Amino acid sequence: MQLNALMAAGAQTTTPNAGTSSRSTLGYNDFLQLLMAQMKHQDPTSPTDSTQWVSQLATFSSVEQAVQTNNKLDQILQNTALTDAEALIGRSLTSADGSVSGVVVAVSIFSDGLVATLDNGVRLPITSDVTIAA
């Protein structure tokens, strides 16, 4: 069985959170499943030549390094968010329309950004239109 046929079949999978929407890229686990499927369905009378095998192993290595790089970048982004959050505590924030203001007593970190809890109990998302003062 050809790898291209397996990849075409694997590209039709759905994301775990989205239910029925299809994704356009293959992930690390998809690559491993495709590699294993190719090895299982390989014709023993006509095995993959060594050049193709080395190429696939190099691709596997590249995918593994990309996954590790992404994990490190995620860690860096989390550390940056923590530093940003710490720097906001004790500062005065005002919303873009001026209707909400107060001193930051706590900051929560979410996947979509920071949310400040002000001294008056109001929670204010930290966006580009929020004014920060000392």
HELIX and SHEET records of a PDB file:
HELIX    1   1 LEU A    3  GLY A   10  1                                   8    
HELIX    2   2 TYR A   28  LYS A   40  1                                  13    
HELIX    3   3 SER A   50  LEU A   88  1                                  39    
SHEET    1   A 5 ARG A 123  PRO A 125  0                                        
SHEET    2   A 5 GLY A 113  LEU A 118 -1                                        
SHEET    3   A 5 SER A 101  PHE A 110 -1                                        
SHEET    4   A 5 SER A  92  THR A  94 -1                                        
SHEET    5   A 5 THR A 131  ALA A 133 -1                                        
END                                                                             
